[in-house]
Each structure stands twice: as C-alpha cells, then as structure tokens.
C-alpha cells in the first residue's frame, strides 16, 4: 500500500504522515528531504523558493521510488507539496491499484482565523529554519491544490472552521479510505 499526502504548505502533512506511521508501522518519506538532497548536492539549480518548478523536477524521482516499492511489495507513505495534480499519469493501472492519494488543504476562513495556531504548530515534527509564513500565499496555495483535486479527481481533506485540525482523526480517515480504495501489496 502506498499512501500519498499532497497539498499546500503548513497544512500538517508531515504530522499526519507521522501519525500514519505510528498506526501502521509503514515508513514515510518527506519530499522535502529529497528536495534538500538535490539542492545540497548541486544536482539542481532550483532553490527552496522554487516550489512550483521543484514539484515537476522531483516528481519523476518520487514516482520511480513509488514504483520500486510496489514492485518489491513494500508499503510506503510519501508526503509533500511536490506531488502534482496529474500524479496518476506516472503510473499504469496496475501501480495505481496500489496507491491512495489525498491532498490536504485549509479553507481561507480557517487560515484567516487560525494563522497563529498554524504558525505555532509548524515545527511540531520538523524544525523549519527561517520559516516566514505568508498568509496570502498559504491561502492561494490551498486554493490551487483544491482546484487540482477537482480537476484531477483527487480526494481533498479540507480543514475548515467546522472540521478543525485533528491529526489523529485525519490519519484514521486516510487509512480507512486507503484500505477501502486500494489493493494492498
């Protein structure tokens, strides 16, 4: 079983991946780590500011990692904002039958009313160095990922004023949907 957690920055993908790992013992890969490996080794001229270009640079490598895991009958959780809306194009139906993907977004209202909590929880799992949060950019990115969900038929776990953020509940929901929607390895 492969679980992909995509979506905009600061929505809690890494924390949910951690919760999923704790519940399933399936390891997770952060695409941020892969990004930094390419940047630090000089394999790309892209920087940490080039999120959109980085998505399309990283995705072919991530897709091949996922294929390898499936071929080896291994389970994996992959999380990051670098999963493109058209991620399915990288796989045949046989691979797709073993992958569940959801994008996590936050509504504009949730972000506007809870930005201080979002910023406060940004380092719960990882130490974000020089993490300057731009509220308007977060809103725009969440809207773009939500639009990708509609365009590419990707489940969208949207955090709203009504749903609130609960990583354990979201991990349980994602795990339930993944188990129901894919054939496990």
C-alpha positions as CSV (number, residue, x, y, z in Angstrom):
1,X,0.0,0.0,0.0
2,X,1.3,3.4,-1.0
3,X,-0.3,6.5,0.6
4,X,0.4,9.9,-1.0
5,X,-0.2,13.0,1.1
6,X,-0.1,16.1,-1.0
7,X,-1.3,19.6,-0.6
8,X,-0.2,23.0,0.3
9,X,2.5,24.1,2.8
10,X,1.7,24.3,6.6
11,X,-1.4,22.1,6.5
12,X,0.0,19.3,8.6
13,X,1.0,16.7,6.1
14,X,4.2,15.7,7.9
15,X,2.3,15.3,11.3
16,X,-0.4,13.2,9.6
17,X,2.3,11.1,7.9
18,X,3.9,10.6,11.4
19,X,0.6,9.6,12.9
20,X,0.0,7.1,10.0
21,X,3.5,5.7,10.5
22,X,2.8,5.2,14.2
23,X,-0.6,3.5,13.5
24,X,0.7,1.2,10.7
25,X,4.4,0.9,11.1
26,X,4.7,2.0,7.4
27,X,7.7,4.3,6.9
28,X,7.1,7.7,5.4
29,X,9.3,9.7,3.0
30,X,9.2,13.5,3.1
31,X,9.7,15.0,-0.3
32,X,11.3,18.0,1.5
33,X,14.2,15.7,2.3
34,X,14.5,14.6,-1.3
35,X,14.4,18.3,-2.4
36,X,17.2,19.2,0.0
37,X,19.3,16.3,-1.2
38,X,19.1,17.6,-4.7
39,X,19.8,21.2,-3.7
40,X,22.7,20.4,-1.3
41,X,24.4,18.1,-3.8
42,X,24.2,20.6,-6.6
43,X,22.1,18.3,-8.7
44,X,19.7,21.2,-9.4
45,X,20.0,25.0,-9.6
46,X,16.5,25.2,-8.1
47,X,16.2,26.7,-4.6
48,X,13.9,26.3,-1.7
49,X,11.9,29.3,-3.2
50,X,11.2,27.4,-6.4
51,X,8.3,25.3,-5.2
52,X,6.4,25.0,-8.4
53,X,9.4,24.2,-10.6
54,X,10.7,21.8,-7.8
55,X,7.4,19.9,-7.9
56,X,8.0,18.9,-11.6
57,X,11.7,18.3,-11.1
58,X,11.2,16.0,-8.1
59,X,8.1,14.1,-9.1
60,X,9.8,11.7,-11.7
61,X,12.2,10.6,-8.9
62,X,9.5,10.2,-6.4
63,X,7.3,8.2,-8.9
64,X,10.2,5.8,-9.5
65,X,10.7,5.3,-5.8
66,X,7.0,4.5,-5.5
67,X,7.1,2.0,-8.4
68,X,10.1,0.3,-6.8
69,X,8.3,0.0,-3.5
70,X,5.3,-1.5,-5.3
71,X,7.5,-3.9,-7.3
72,X,9.2,-5.0,-4.0
73,X,5.8,-5.5,-2.3
74,X,6.7,-2.7,0.2
75,X,4.5,-0.2,1.8
76,X,5.3,3.5,1.9
77,X,3.8,6.9,2.8
78,X,5.0,9.8,0.7
79,X,4.2,13.3,1.8
80,X,4.9,16.7,0.5
81,X,3.8,19.7,-1.5
82,X,5.7,18.3,-4.5
83,X,3.0,15.8,-5.6
84,X,1.5,17.2,-8.8
85,X,-2.2,17.1,-9.6
86,X,-1.5,14.9,-12.6
87,X,0.4,12.4,-10.5
88,X,-1.6,9.5,-11.9
89,X,0.0,10.0,-15.3
90,X,3.2,8.5,-14.0
91,X,1.7,5.1,-13.3
92,X,-0.1,2.2,-15.1
93,X,-3.3,0.8,-13.8
94,X,-1.5,-2.0,-12.0
95,X,0.5,0.5,-10.0
96,X,-2.5,2.8,-9.5
97,X,-4.4,-0.1,-7.9
98,X,-1.9,0.0,-5.0
99,X,-1.8,3.8,-4.5
100,X,-4.1,6.1,-2.5
101,X,-3.6,9.8,-2.7
102,X,-5.3,12.7,-0.9
103,X,-4.5,16.4,-0.9
104,X,-4.8,18.3,2.3
105,X,-5.9,21.9,2.2
106,X,-7.2,24.6,4.5
107,X,-10.1,26.9,3.8
108,X,-9.4,30.6,3.5
109,X,-11.7,31.2,6.6
110,X,-9.8,28.6,8.6
111,X,-6.4,30.1,7.7
112,X,-7.5,33.7,8.4
113,X,-8.9,32.8,11.9
114,X,-6.2,30.3,12.8
115,X,-3.0,31.5,11.3
116,X,-1.3,32.0,14.7
117,X,-2.0,28.3,15.5
118,X,-0.8,27.2,12.1
119,X,2.5,29.1,12.6
120,X,2.7,27.8,16.2
121,X,2.4,24.2,15.1
122,X,4.7,24.5,12.1
123,X,7.7,22.9,13.9
124,X,5.8,20.1,15.7
125,X,7.6,17.4,13.6
126,X,10.3,19.2,11.8
127,X,12.5,22.2,12.7
128,X,11.6,24.7,10.0
129,X,14.6,27.0,9.5
130,X,13.8,30.6,8.6
131,X,10.1,29.8,8.2
132,X,8.4,33.0,7.3
133,X,4.7,32.4,6.8
134,X,2.8,34.5,4.2
135,X,-0.9,34.1,4.9
136,X,-2.0,35.2,1.4
137,X,0.4,32.7,-0.2
138,X,-0.9,29.9,2.0
139,X,-4.5,30.8,1.0
140,X,-3.6,30.9,-2.7
141,X,-1.7,27.6,-2.5
142,X,-4.6,25.8,-0.7
143,X,-7.0,27.1,-3.4
144,X,-4.7,25.9,-6.1
145,X,-4.4,22.4,-4.6
146,X,-8.1,22.3,-4.0
147,X,-8.6,23.2,-7.7
148,X,-6.2,20.3,-8.6
149,X,-8.4,18.0,-6.5
150,X,-11.4,18.9,-8.6
151,X,-9.6,18.8,-11.9
152,X,-7.8,15.5,-11.4
153,X,-10.4,13.7,-9.2
154,X,-8.2,13.6,-6.1
155,X,-9.8,13.3,-2.6
156,X,-9.4,16.6,-0.7
157,X,-9.2,16.6,3.0
158,X,-10.1,20.2,3.6
159,X,-9.6,21.7,7.0
160,X,-12.3,24.2,7.7
161,X,-13.8,26.0,10.7
162,X,-16.2,23.1,11.0
163,X,-13.8,20.2,10.7
164,X,-10.9,21.7,12.6
165,X,-7.4,20.2,12.6
166,X,-7.1,16.8,14.3
167,X,-4.1,14.8,13.0
168,X,-5.2,11.5,14.7
169,X,-8.7,11.7,13.3
170,X,-7.4,12.6,9.8
171,X,-4.8,9.8,9.9
172,X,-7.6,7.3,10.8
173,X,-9.8,8.7,8.0
174,X,-7.0,8.5,5.4
175,X,-6.1,5.0,6.5
176,X,-9.7,3.8,6.3
177,X,-10.1,5.4,2.8
178,X,-6.8,4.0,1.6
179,X,-7.6,0.4,2.8
180,X,-11.1,0.6,1.2
181,X,-9.8,2.1,-2.1
182,X,-6.7,0.1,-3.0
183,X,-5.5,-3.5,-3.2
184,X,-2.8,-3.9,-0.6
185,X,0.6,-5.2,-1.6
